[in-house]
Amino acid sequence: MNNENQESWNTISKSYQGEKKISLEDVHYGPVTPGERELSLLDDVMGKRVLELGCGGGQNSIVLTKWGAEVVGLDISEIQLEYANILAKNEGVKVEFVQGRMENLTRFNDDNFDIVLSSHAIGYADDLKAVFMETKRVLKPRGFLVFCFEHPIYLTVGPALENGDLREVRNYFDRTRNVWDWICFDGTKATFNQGDWLISEIINGLIETGMQIARIEEPRAYDIANMDVKAISKIPYISEFKNQEYISKFVQVIRMIPFSLIVKARKIRK
Ligand SMILES: C[S@@+](CC[C@H](N)C(=O)[O-])C[C@H]1O[C@@H](n2cnc3c(N)ncnc32)[C@H](O)[C@@H]1O
């Protein structure tokens, strides 16, 4: 069991929520890329029961509640959940936020949710297979999972391209967990430990669990250099422009290679 990520999310939560601008009107699938309004992965959520795994500050859960879903948001970090509860109250919506690990959903009955959503959280899990097995168990028949995580192409070459140093290219085949420091714009720092799953681990994991892949998306970052302030303000997830140089390098790179890999998979059998 990995308590390191829990502690680390507790440590950076305040800085993270302060430096990211995360939409409360659209579901986001990663930085500077199209959200649900443009990609339409979730179908009509009105009246649907949704579980969000790794809900963080609760923004996606809040949006789905506004769109008429009944949502449970689960996260390992009590500080992220504190933020989520305050945000939901401020937005005037009722979301059930619970603390827990996405690898263990025993608190939920079988065949319970129409949709399981997870945005940029599955990479932190200890056991991908357990996440898929538990997700499938709690999904109703024909229910579906939509999740996104850092694209393996980005994880392998993205930071090297941003820093202009090809010695930083990572070995895609290295299966030791990626241990790295997140340094927020205000200097707050924490160490994270990620699985960084291979594409084959994701796809085969879903197939072995008995889930049918329904759609894959690799969204390209918006061309923010050619957008006006109003258009930029509608992007569902973007960093505050405090560190302009880094942001523009990052966006240049994620217009060349995808930052997010989004997968939709349906439960087709018990
Ligand atoms: C990058 S944040 C994403 C939060 C939210 N989905 C969003 O997009 O704003 C990752 C979240 O996953 C949570 N997390 C990490 N490991 C987890 C686990 N094993 N089970 C549940 N949540 C986890 C962290 O606490 C953190 O809030």
The ligand as a Gaussian input file, in Angstrom:
#p B3LYP/6-31G(d) Opt

LIG

0 1
 C       -3.773000      14.758000     -10.600000
 S       -4.956000      14.609000      -9.302000
 C       -6.422000      14.591000     -10.271000
 C       -7.607000      15.013000      -9.481000
 C       -8.887000      15.162000     -10.298000
 N       -9.259000      13.917000     -10.943000
 C       -8.714000      16.247000     -11.312000
 O       -8.611000      15.890000     -12.482000
 O       -8.655000      17.419000     -10.958000
 C       -4.810000      12.886000      -8.788000
 C       -5.699000      12.544000      -7.603000
 O       -5.664000      11.125000      -7.401000
 C       -5.678000      10.864000      -6.007000
 N       -5.131000       9.511000      -5.801000
 C       -3.853000       9.097000      -5.940000
 N       -3.753000       7.767000      -5.705000
 C       -5.018000       7.347000      -5.416000
 C       -5.566000       6.069000      -5.086000
 N       -4.804000       4.988000      -5.026000
 N       -6.901000       5.990000      -4.865000
 C       -7.688000       7.101000      -4.912000
 N       -7.216000       8.331000      -5.203000
 C       -5.898000       8.452000      -5.468000
 C       -4.826000      11.985000      -5.420000
 O       -5.077000      12.183000      -4.052000
 C       -5.233000      13.174000      -6.295000
 O       -6.287000      13.915000      -5.715000

